[in-house]
Amino acid sequence: MDLVFEIGTEEIPPSYIRPALEQMKKIAASLLVETRISHGEIITLGTPRRLVLIARGLAERQSDITEKVFGPPADVAFDSTGSPTQAARGFARSQGVKVEDLRVEQKGKGSYVCVEKKIKGRATLNELADLLLKLTRAISFPKSMHWEPSGLRFARPIRWIAAVADGRKVDLKIADVKSSSYTRGHRFLGRSQVGFRSVAEYLNVLKSEFVIVDHEERKAIIRQRIDEAAKSVGGYIVDDEALLERVTFMVEYPIAVAGSFSKRFLKMPRDVIVTALREHQDFFSVHDGADNLIPHFVAVADTDTDRSGKIKGGNERVLKARLEDALFYWHQDLKDGLTTMVDRLRNVVWQEKLGSLMDKTNRLVEISAWLCDATGLSDVSRARRAALLSKADLTSNMVREKEFSGLQGTMGKEYAIALGEDREVAEAIFEHYLPRFANDMLPKTETGTLLAVADKIDTLVGYFGVGLIPSGSEDPYGLRRLATGLVRIIIDRRLSFSLDALITKASGLFGDTLEVAEADLKATVIDFVRQRFCNVLVEAGNRQDMVEAVMDAGLDVPTSTLSRLDAVKEFQTDERFSILITAFKRAYNITRGNFSSEIDPSVFETNHEQGLYEVFKSVKPRFEAHLGEGEFKQALGVLLELAEPIDRFFENVMVMVDDENLRHARLNLLANITHLFLKIANFSKLESI
């Protein structure tokens, strides 16, 4: 038995459809299992006007089940002679079985009579109406509408329901709409009512009614037709998977129409033109094969043809107006200049408790200069200039317009280039927003890298400093994303600076604005960044326990943390390392809380403890010398010399003896050794090596 279930609606927003289809598939599979209906393949299909579920190979009936029903306690059901009482007879009668069919079984702490009943499955057709109603109610959307009295909420009002199984209509009612065995064709090209009795007939009849209901098929058709349209004007489509996905769910029967615009608009930056085409009109840009835009575009329309050229002409007229606006903004912004844009930042509030964008800009100038000195990267004058101009485009005519607001940073870079700024300064203006989302690119220039760090740490310190801290799943200011971006940059560029000192520098620039004590603020921000560090390193393929062990030794200088992780990873296959870690864990557990550094070797009684002490004295200065130079692999290599002596120590020496002086001497020796290890990592957190 095959099922076709179609929910017909008013046009659903494109971004809602694929997630809804994925939900439909999962929910339907779950409900079929819950309802005991075996099935074959489940697929979902969608257009702007319909969400479709197709379930193949449904069983004709639910599977049978055996149900155990418990009755009265055994001592109530049977008397002292073992004969059934009236209670037993009544229970058997109520279950439709003979008294001799009753069994006694343990339930909890008592014994009860029970009976096993075989419940035959009902016909699948009798279960589908309830199942499909539950399915429809379970689909969620970012925003839903309520349009009729039943209380159902859906992305858009439901206008028809088609439900057919095994060639027969499934009777149900959703909201104020009754089901039928009829679908509807294209809004303008197809018929308003078309019957079907099978999956194949459903798919074929929709194609004949100008509906390509399979969204993947529709996407492939669009891809082919926009490529053909671009070639017809001597070009190639600018790849844009996000736009292709969007237009796929905007049409039911796609055609591609090529249009053109004046060459004079090509004087504007590429991103302005691409944005005007993509964001405002859902048009694809066209390039010449060498990635240079040409004055043409390709639009996707929901119809069968544009013989009269009305679609092409209308699109060209609307686009011309958009591009004229953009060209005016471009020329006006160049006339105003970056200095004017920066001055306007004084009048733009960044955050009501933290001042204006000009206040933020001034802090970025100082933090960027500090980072130059701390890392040795970039040039201070270049870093200061990039920081000063970093937010300028937020007051530009172009970015202030809602249509082009997504070009912040991009326009700052373009204005800087057009107005003769240093190329790296211009790149840094764009790069300081990176990464903007998961898996986004990272800054490439030194100046852009430092400015990106400065911007992110300033925001984190500022927001945390006035109590705007993410809690639970709530993160309205995107601070988790921001901190993750900061961590990705630090790891990628192996930036060497003190996180503690950077936060001190950033918080000091806020003056008396912040409401949280510096020590508390610093601890909170570092812990927040630490969590992101762990996440990023684990996602990169590092062992969770290894990352946590290294993090436990500190995150003040992130490059040191990364180098310590590299050292631990390099030695994890060394047999001596495994012995050493086992011994460390014993020593750590015994000496936990013992911070004494005084060792009195004069009370030692065996060669094993004296020998360990001598090796420790030899290892410690060399270990600390390597540590001071940041040579963590060499430092860990020196610690390996302790493997055999400490192993022999634990085999032959009793630490917790009655003699207090001897016990303290042995504990202090082990404590000093563990303190060396803890400067690399807290190896007690390692599960195994």
Legacy VTK file of the C-alpha trace (Angstrom):
# vtk DataFile Version 3.0
C-alpha trace
ASCII
DATASET POLYDATA
POINTS 689 float
0.000 0.000 0.000
1.305 3.466 -0.947
0.215 6.751 0.617
0.197 10.238 -0.878
-0.498 13.055 1.568
-0.433 16.624 0.263
-0.967 19.756 2.376
-1.875 22.606 0.028
-1.306 26.139 1.306
-0.853 29.754 0.501
2.770 30.499 -0.525
5.164 29.378 2.223
8.392 31.369 2.741
11.229 29.597 0.870
13.434 29.169 3.937
10.668 27.279 5.779
10.122 24.506 3.260
13.177 22.224 3.390
13.227 22.126 7.224
9.501 21.336 7.209
10.021 18.481 4.747
12.806 17.043 6.899
10.507 17.206 9.917
7.676 15.527 8.020
9.873 12.577 7.115
11.134 12.026 10.678
7.749 12.531 12.311
5.982 10.228 9.856
8.524 7.448 10.409
8.146 7.807 14.164
4.339 7.788 14.040
4.270 4.715 11.793
6.447 2.822 14.269
4.310 4.040 17.155
1.167 2.943 15.307
2.722 -0.461 14.473
2.498 0.005 10.710
5.489 -1.372 8.855
6.552 0.588 5.796
9.052 0.982 3.012
10.562 4.185 1.641
9.357 7.545 2.945
10.021 10.639 0.860
8.918 14.246 1.155
8.534 16.768 -1.649
7.724 20.460 -1.617
6.899 23.606 -3.521
5.803 27.038 -2.276
2.195 25.837 -2.290
2.417 22.264 -1.070
4.176 19.952 1.389
3.973 16.322 0.298
4.571 13.021 2.078
4.835 9.779 0.099
5.082 6.529 2.073
5.587 3.349 0.078
4.971 -0.228 1.075
2.653 0.377 4.006
1.392 -2.831 5.576
-2.303 -3.533 5.061
-2.772 -3.918 8.801
-1.051 -2.985 12.029
1.142 -5.703 13.492
-0.482 -7.819 16.194
0.702 -7.418 19.780
0.491 -9.485 22.927
-0.601 -7.536 25.958
-0.246 -8.732 29.553
-3.126 -7.602 31.788
-2.791 -7.917 35.579
-5.734 -8.522 37.864
-6.226 -8.894 41.628
-3.478 -10.162 43.985
-3.010 -13.951 43.941
-4.140 -14.353 47.557
-7.393 -12.572 46.688
-7.940 -14.476 43.449
-7.472 -17.907 45.030
-8.534 -19.240 48.401
-6.441 -21.368 50.774
-7.286 -24.527 48.820
-6.149 -22.976 45.543
-9.651 -22.639 44.176
-10.525 -19.464 42.196
-12.572 -16.889 44.067
-15.291 -14.660 42.755
-12.592 -12.020 42.139
-10.712 -14.387 39.819
-13.860 -15.356 37.958
-14.867 -11.730 37.529
-11.439 -10.763 36.197
-11.428 -13.684 33.739
-14.915 -12.783 32.553
-13.947 -9.128 32.050
-10.985 -10.189 29.901
-12.960 -12.705 27.863
-10.923 -15.732 28.971
-11.485 -18.882 31.022
-10.489 -18.986 34.696
-8.014 -21.770 33.940
-6.206 -19.415 31.533
-5.212 -17.136 34.408
-1.574 -17.170 35.499
0.170 -15.918 38.607
3.180 -13.648 38.094
5.351 -11.425 40.217
4.678 -7.733 39.864
6.682 -5.387 42.036
6.755 -6.886 45.529
3.618 -8.985 45.140
2.065 -11.803 43.130
-0.936 -11.136 40.905
-3.088 -13.040 38.483
-2.664 -12.042 34.870
-3.668 -12.981 31.392
-1.925 -12.547 28.069
-4.181 -11.199 25.353
-3.352 -11.097 21.682
-4.557 -7.851 20.173
-5.000 -8.006 16.438
-3.903 -5.026 14.446
-6.511 -2.856 12.798
-6.601 -2.052 9.098
-4.023 0.588 8.220
-6.636 2.677 6.430
-8.471 3.053 9.743
-5.356 4.475 11.437
-4.108 6.896 8.801
-6.515 9.778 9.460
-5.410 10.165 13.068
-1.762 9.663 12.119
-1.853 12.367 9.408
-3.592 14.821 11.725
-0.873 14.274 14.348
1.792 14.679 11.684
0.388 17.998 10.504
0.102 19.384 14.014
3.674 18.344 14.834
5.366 20.324 12.038
6.890 23.526 13.415
7.938 26.720 11.650
9.957 29.794 12.662
6.689 31.728 12.561
3.183 30.292 12.265
-0.251 31.686 11.440
-3.600 31.136 13.127
-6.463 31.721 10.709
-9.457 29.603 11.836
-11.173 28.574 15.079
-9.738 25.044 15.585
-6.478 26.461 16.974
-4.177 24.852 14.389
-1.126 26.937 13.587
0.761 26.516 10.330
3.242 28.464 8.220
0.433 29.677 5.963
-3.310 28.954 5.764
-4.134 25.460 4.503
-6.349 25.583 1.397
-6.649 21.910 0.394
-5.678 18.429 1.551
-5.159 15.412 -0.693
-4.838 12.045 1.040
-4.889 8.827 -0.959
-3.813 5.343 0.154
-4.160 2.172 -1.903
-6.193 4.128 -4.455
-8.722 5.228 -1.861
-9.305 8.568 -0.192
-8.330 8.860 3.455
-11.080 10.784 5.228
-9.835 13.430 7.643
-10.292 17.073 8.463
-7.474 19.474 9.295
-8.446 22.918 10.530
-11.482 23.792 8.397
-10.418 21.737 5.362
-11.694 18.242 4.483
-9.467 15.828 2.596
-10.064 14.701 -0.969
-8.380 12.659 -3.683
-7.752 15.800 -5.738
-4.648 17.923 -6.059
-4.330 21.347 -7.649
-2.200 22.375 -10.564
-0.118 25.521 -11.023
-1.887 28.613 -9.709
-2.063 30.249 -13.154
-1.263 27.508 -15.660
-2.966 24.413 -14.241
-6.419 23.231 -13.302
-7.850 23.862 -9.837
-8.864 20.231 -9.293
-7.148 17.114 -10.650
-7.804 13.594 -9.383
-5.262 10.809 -8.861
-5.181 7.280 -7.419
-1.506 6.372 -7.111
1.935 7.844 -6.478
2.923 7.606 -10.154
-0.336 9.176 -11.274
0.064 11.956 -8.712
3.554 12.861 -9.935
2.618 12.642 -13.619
-0.603 14.585 -13.332
1.170 17.437 -11.546
3.763 17.659 -14.317
0.960 17.870 -16.846
-0.479 20.682 -14.711
2.832 22.630 -14.688
4.045 21.595 -11.233
7.466 19.987 -10.693
6.720 18.779 -7.173
10.117 17.081 -6.593
12.246 19.954 -5.294
15.544 18.245 -6.159
14.381 17.699 -9.730
13.203 21.307 -9.823
16.586 22.503 -8.557
18.426 20.547 -11.259
16.136 22.027 -13.904
16.782 25.552 -12.610
20.539 24.976 -12.570
20.484 23.807 -16.181
18.225 26.603 -17.401
20.092 29.469 -15.715
23.339 28.145 -17.200
21.721 28.086 -20.636
20.341 31.600 -20.152
23.770 32.911 -19.120
25.381 31.315 -22.183
22.783 32.987 -24.389
24.272 36.364 -23.407
27.861 35.178 -23.620
28.503 34.532 -19.940
28.456 32.152 -16.991
26.410 32.115 -13.804
28.163 33.384 -10.675
27.914 30.393 -8.324
25.424 31.046 -5.546
24.091 27.899 -3.880
22.103 29.863 -1.293
20.245 31.765 -4.017
19.683 28.570 -6.006
18.158 26.967 -2.910
15.929 29.994 -2.331
14.536 30.234 -5.870
13.958 26.468 -5.923
11.337 26.970 -3.232
9.884 30.102 -4.839
8.571 28.432 -8.005
6.639 25.352 -9.117
7.394 25.449 -12.856
10.644 27.314 -13.482
11.931 29.106 -16.522
15.090 31.232 -16.744
15.033 34.685 -18.285
18.193 36.618 -19.161
18.176 40.393 -18.893
20.668 43.244 -19.077
21.580 46.534 -17.435
23.759 49.510 -18.333
27.555 49.043 -18.373
27.946 52.215 -16.356
26.807 50.357 -13.246
29.869 48.116 -13.512
31.920 51.044 -12.177
30.574 50.111 -8.740
32.214 47.386 -6.645
31.289 43.851 -7.633
29.632 43.074 -4.278
27.241 46.000 -4.616
25.972 44.741 -7.963
25.769 41.102 -6.860
23.917 42.151 -3.693
21.473 44.327 -5.599
20.705 41.426 -7.929
20.601 38.683 -5.319
19.108 40.256 -2.188
16.583 42.569 -3.762
15.476 40.702 -6.875
16.624 37.083 -6.488
18.582 37.427 -9.737
21.766 35.549 -10.595
24.809 37.584 -11.634
26.735 36.695 -14.775
30.501 36.760 -15.378
32.689 36.486 -18.468
34.556 33.305 -17.560
37.409 35.231 -15.934
35.175 36.178 -12.987
34.526 39.696 -14.287
30.877 40.731 -14.108
29.152 41.540 -17.369
26.023 43.730 -17.639
23.556 40.838 -17.642
21.538 38.877 -15.120
19.376 35.754 -15.066
16.009 35.625 -13.310
13.897 32.557 -12.509
10.164 32.916 -13.120
7.235 30.683 -12.178
5.620 30.216 -15.566
6.026 28.354 -18.851
7.363 31.073 -21.134
8.153 34.762 -21.613
7.188 35.052 -25.265
6.045 38.636 -24.929
9.188 39.702 -23.047
7.161 41.223 -20.217
9.086 39.371 -17.522
12.422 40.417 -18.983
11.353 44.026 -19.405
9.791 44.284 -15.956
12.864 42.799 -14.309
15.168 45.198 -16.134
13.118 48.226 -15.098
13.013 47.239 -11.424
16.723 46.390 -11.374
17.656 49.672 -13.039
15.983 51.592 -10.210
17.875 49.538 -7.598
21.201 50.045 -9.315
20.565 53.775 -9.761
20.061 54.049 -6.002
23.226 52.093 -5.333
25.228 54.227 -7.773
23.993 57.396 -6.086
25.010 56.054 -2.665
28.423 55.058 -4.000
29.184 58.484 -5.450
27.811 60.321 -2.422
29.874 58.237 -0.003
33.066 58.824 -1.984
32.274 62.538 -1.956
31.751 62.493 1.843
34.982 60.555 2.423
36.046 58.297 5.275
36.881 61.141 7.666
33.304 62.401 7.518
31.977 58.883 8.019
34.197 58.428 11.087
33.015 61.750 12.544
29.399 60.591 12.227
30.168 57.610 14.482
29.870 59.984 17.467
26.135 60.136 16.862
25.575 56.391 16.593
24.945 54.417 19.794
26.827 51.114 19.895
25.284 49.863 23.133
23.274 52.087 25.458
25.459 51.364 28.496
28.726 51.325 26.567
28.583 54.481 24.513
28.848 55.316 20.826
30.549 53.674 17.888
33.174 56.404 18.162
33.922 55.267 21.717
34.330 51.716 20.455
36.534 52.884 17.581
38.859 54.731 19.950
39.216 51.599 22.061
39.969 49.499 18.990
42.788 51.879 18.058
44.449 51.364 21.446
43.841 47.603 21.659
45.183 47.081 18.126
48.331 49.034 18.966
48.760 46.967 22.154
48.411 43.739 20.149
51.058 44.935 17.692
53.515 45.325 20.554
52.474 42.045 22.217
52.636 39.854 19.100
55.204 41.643 16.959
52.766 41.507 14.051
51.769 44.314 11.684
52.833 47.935 11.880
51.472 50.097 14.688
50.600 53.054 12.469
48.855 50.758 9.979
46.976 48.972 12.761
45.844 52.272 14.274
44.657 53.542 10.894
42.699 50.369 10.155
41.070 50.484 13.598
40.120 54.151 13.151
38.389 53.397 9.836
36.960 50.003 10.769
33.425 51.177 11.575
33.283 54.162 9.214
31.113 52.485 6.578
28.344 51.928 9.155
27.451 55.590 8.665
27.742 55.457 4.857
24.674 56.026 2.709
25.100 52.566 1.205
25.270 50.519 4.423
22.667 52.622 6.222
20.140 51.495 3.632
18.493 48.258 4.736
19.006 46.668 1.330
22.790 46.919 1.584
23.317 46.630 5.360
24.900 43.214 4.889
27.827 44.888 3.123
29.331 46.361 6.303
33.061 45.874 6.175
32.906 45.111 2.468
31.988 48.703 1.643
34.535 50.030 4.129
37.213 48.131 2.220
35.943 49.385 -1.155
35.787 53.006 -0.016
39.287 52.753 1.447
40.696 51.371 -1.822
38.885 53.971 -3.931
40.133 56.772 -1.674
43.760 55.664 -1.759
44.231 54.041 1.640
46.969 51.458 2.211
45.853 48.112 0.722
46.347 46.175 3.965
44.400 48.800 5.883
41.548 48.367 3.404
41.650 44.572 3.702
41.690 44.817 7.510
38.479 46.869 7.499
36.723 43.927 5.825
38.594 41.190 7.689
37.926 42.449 11.201
34.359 41.102 10.969
35.659 37.595 10.164
34.646 34.903 10.801
31.002 35.909 10.469
29.561 32.414 10.837
30.638 28.795 11.344
33.272 27.697 8.817
33.606 31.233 7.438
37.012 32.374 6.211
39.529 33.883 8.657
41.534 37.101 8.284
44.600 36.715 6.066
46.491 39.958 6.738
48.355 40.626 9.969
46.543 43.927 10.446
43.150 42.338 9.827
43.970 39.520 12.237
44.876 41.862 15.091
41.904 44.156 14.428
39.535 41.155 14.429
40.906 40.072 17.819
40.645 43.632 19.160
37.045 44.025 18.024
35.923 40.714 19.484
37.656 41.121 22.852
36.311 44.674 23.180
32.763 43.424 22.607
33.130 40.489 25.008
34.647 42.604 27.783
32.080 45.360 27.283
28.993 43.164 27.252
30.192 40.950 30.109
31.168 44.086 32.009
27.578 45.346 32.067
26.070 41.941 32.816
24.969 40.984 29.309
26.147 37.379 29.569
24.647 34.464 27.586
22.583 32.085 29.706
21.262 28.678 28.737
20.315 28.683 25.076
19.817 32.452 25.069
22.543 34.460 23.325
20.827 37.497 21.781
24.097 39.311 21.070
25.870 36.350 19.445
28.677 36.335 22.023
29.289 32.592 21.735
29.786 32.937 17.993
32.050 35.914 18.601
34.196 34.041 21.140
34.421 31.016 18.858
35.632 33.285 16.066
38.236 34.774 18.397
39.470 31.289 19.303
39.620 30.161 15.671
41.782 33.166 14.785
44.127 32.629 17.738
44.576 28.947 16.872
44.969 29.531 13.140
47.589 32.271 13.524
49.187 30.887 16.704
48.959 34.344 18.266
51.252 34.777 21.248
50.011 37.177 23.900
48.688 37.099 27.442
44.913 36.758 27.463
44.900 38.076 31.019
46.845 41.188 29.987
44.667 41.714 26.902
41.493 41.677 28.998
43.103 44.044 31.493
43.955 46.408 28.638
40.469 46.198 27.127
38.596 46.652 30.404
40.772 49.614 31.395
39.723 51.501 28.255
36.084 51.498 29.398
36.952 53.690 32.384
34.166 53.715 34.971
31.578 52.384 32.521
31.751 48.724 33.512
29.635 47.432 36.406
31.627 44.266 37.230
34.819 44.183 39.294
37.899 43.655 37.132
38.931 40.373 38.783
35.458 38.879 38.404
35.149 40.163 34.844
38.504 38.704 33.877
37.691 35.303 35.375
34.304 35.169 33.642
35.602 36.164 30.217
38.564 33.772 30.383
36.292 30.903 31.413
33.919 31.754 28.542
36.801 31.763 26.060
38.203 28.573 27.600
34.950 26.717 26.862
35.122 27.825 23.237
38.783 26.750 23.072
37.860 23.265 24.262
35.005 23.014 21.759
37.096 24.149 18.788
40.021 21.866 19.622
37.781 18.829 20.139
35.888 19.545 16.910
39.282 19.637 15.174
39.807 15.999 16.169
41.670 16.281 19.475
40.762 14.004 22.370
38.423 15.650 24.854
40.293 14.388 27.915
43.633 15.523 26.472
42.304 19.011 25.732
40.826 19.353 29.216
44.068 18.135 30.795
46.094 20.771 28.953
43.538 23.505 29.615
43.741 22.735 33.318
47.358 23.933 33.262
46.223 27.390 32.114
45.140 29.404 29.090
46.858 32.714 29.720
49.131 32.448 26.664
47.074 30.465 24.129
50.078 29.505 21.982
51.629 27.869 25.033
48.441 25.877 25.556
48.526 24.701 21.942
52.210 23.794 22.171
51.600 21.840 25.371
48.810 19.938 23.620
51.166 19.153 20.727
53.759 17.863 23.199
51.310 15.557 24.968
50.030 14.218 21.642
53.564 13.506 20.425
54.495 11.460 23.474
51.226 9.575 23.898
52.554 6.468 22.115
55.795 6.310 24.133
55.760 3.287 26.502
57.577 5.275 29.196
54.926 7.969 28.997
52.207 5.455 29.836
54.194 4.271 32.873
54.820 7.849 33.895
51.163 8.867 33.672
50.073 5.881 35.755
52.634 6.823 38.401
51.628 10.493 38.203
48.003 9.645 38.896
49.015 7.708 42.006
51.237 10.559 43.167
48.569 13.163 42.372
45.885 11.307 44.319
48.149 10.833 47.337
49.483 14.416 47.428
46.357 16.341 46.439
46.240 19.485 48.564
49.922 19.209 49.562
51.650 22.390 48.368
54.796 22.130 50.510
58.019 22.476 48.533
60.413 21.415 51.282
62.022 18.010 50.870
64.187 16.551 53.640
66.240 13.776 51.957
68.105 13.060 55.204
65.214 10.959 56.506
64.927 8.728 53.445
65.495 5.064 54.262
65.755 3.303 50.862
67.712 3.630 47.660
64.429 3.851 45.745
63.326 7.117 47.331
66.848 8.531 47.396
67.297 7.562 43.744
64.028 9.254 42.761
65.087 12.372 44.641
68.432 12.510 42.781
66.721 12.150 39.391
64.210 14.840 40.393
67.059 17.235 41.287
68.625 16.570 37.883
65.369 16.916 35.963
63.904 20.038 37.592
66.374 22.732 36.360
66.466 21.322 32.839
62.686 21.032 32.753
62.220 24.635 33.900
64.791 25.886 31.401
62.908 24.269 28.513
59.631 25.526 29.965
60.971 29.087 30.085
61.854 28.872 26.395
58.464 27.453 25.492
60.065 24.142 24.521
57.309 21.912 25.833
58.203 18.790 23.875
61.746 18.943 25.241
60.414 19.644 28.736
58.131 16.623 28.574
60.988 14.551 27.216
63.050 15.436 30.305
60.160 14.344 32.565
60.282 10.898 30.961
63.526 10.337 32.866
61.333 10.062 35.971
59.319 7.135 34.581
61.390 4.222 35.847
62.515 5.793 39.168
58.976 6.755 40.161
57.647 3.370 39.071
60.266 1.624 41.263
59.415 4.017 44.092
55.782 2.940 44.158
56.697 -0.729 43.883
59.047 -0.633 46.852
58.175 2.304 49.109
55.233 2.784 51.463
54.368 6.478 51.526
51.820 6.704 54.332
54.020 5.407 57.177
53.562 6.230 60.874
56.818 8.190 61.082
55.581 11.745 60.494
58.914 13.166 59.262
59.452 10.305 56.837
55.845 10.476 55.619
56.104 14.224 54.996
59.431 13.850 53.187
57.998 11.235 50.836
54.792 13.234 50.272
56.767 16.405 49.572
58.963 14.593 47.054
55.896 13.338 45.190
54.194 16.754 45.454
57.207 18.482 43.873
57.187 15.980 41.023
53.452 16.395 40.379
53.847 20.187 40.380
56.284 19.840 37.479
53.784 17.778 35.509
50.944 20.206 36.209
52.851 22.931 34.404
52.282 20.931 31.209
48.873 19.380 31.875
46.727 17.842 34.576
47.461 14.276 33.549
44.984 12.919 36.089
42.265 13.847 33.583
43.634 11.531 30.901
41.481 8.443 30.557
44.280 6.385 29.014
47.348 6.796 26.842
LINES 1 690
689 0 1 2 3 4 5 6 7 8 9 10 11 12 13 14 15 16 17 18 19 20 21 22 23 24 25 26 27 28 29 30 31 32 33 34 35 36 37 38 39 40 41 42 43 44 45 46 47 48 49 50 51 52 53 54 55 56 57 58 59 60 61 62 63 64 65 66 67 68 69 70 71 72 73 74 75 76 77 78 79 80 81 82 83 84 85 86 87 88 89 90 91 92 93 94 95 96 97 98 99 100 101 102 103 104 105 106 107 108 109 110 111 112 113 114 115 116 117 118 119 120 121 122 123 124 125 126 127 128 129 130 131 132 133 134 135 136 137 138 139 140 141 142 143 144 145 146 147 148 149 150 151 152 153 154 155 156 157 158 159 160 161 162 163 164 165 166 167 168 169 170 171 172 173 174 175 176 177 178 179 180 181 182 183 184 185 186 187 188 189 190 191 192 193 194 195 196 197 198 199 200 201 202 203 204 205 206 207 208 209 210 211 212 213 214 215 216 217 218 219 220 221 222 223 224 225 226 227 228 229 230 231 232 233 234 235 236 237 238 239 240 241 242 243 244 245 246 247 248 249 250 251 252 253 254 255 256 257 258 259 260 261 262 263 264 265 266 267 268 269 270 271 272 273 274 275 276 277 278 279 280 281 282 283 284 285 286 287 288 289 290 291 292 293 294 295 296 297 298 299 300 301 302 303 304 305 306 307 308 309 310 311 312 313 314 315 316 317 318 319 320 321 322 323 324 325 326 327 328 329 330 331 332 333 334 335 336 337 338 339 340 341 342 343 344 345 346 347 348 349 350 351 352 353 354 355 356 357 358 359 360 361 362 363 364 365 366 367 368 369 370 371 372 373 374 375 376 377 378 379 380 381 382 383 384 385 386 387 388 389 390 391 392 393 394 395 396 397 398 399 400 401 402 403 404 405 406 407 408 409 410 411 412 413 414 415 416 417 418 419 420 421 422 423 424 425 426 427 428 429 430 431 432 433 434 435 436 437 438 439 440 441 442 443 444 445 446 447 448 449 450 451 452 453 454 455 456 457 458 459 460 461 462 463 464 465 466 467 468 469 470 471 472 473 474 475 476 477 478 479 480 481 482 483 484 485 486 487 488 489 490 491 492 493 494 495 496 497 498 499 500 501 502 503 504 505 506 507 508 509 510 511 512 513 514 515 516 517 518 519 520 521 522 523 524 525 526 527 528 529 530 531 532 533 534 535 536 537 538 539 540 541 542 543 544 545 546 547 548 549 550 551 552 553 554 555 556 557 558 559 560 561 562 563 564 565 566 567 568 569 570 571 572 573 574 575 576 577 578 579 580 581 582 583 584 585 586 587 588 589 590 591 592 593 594 595 596 597 598 599 600 601 602 603 604 605 606 607 608 609 610 611 612 613 614 615 616 617 618 619 620 621 622 623 624 625 626 627 628 629 630 631 632 633 634 635 636 637 638 639 640 641 642 643 644 645 646 647 648 649 650 651 652 653 654 655 656 657 658 659 660 661 662 663 664 665 666 667 668 669 670 671 672 673 674 675 676 677 678 679 680 681 682 683 684 685 686 687 688
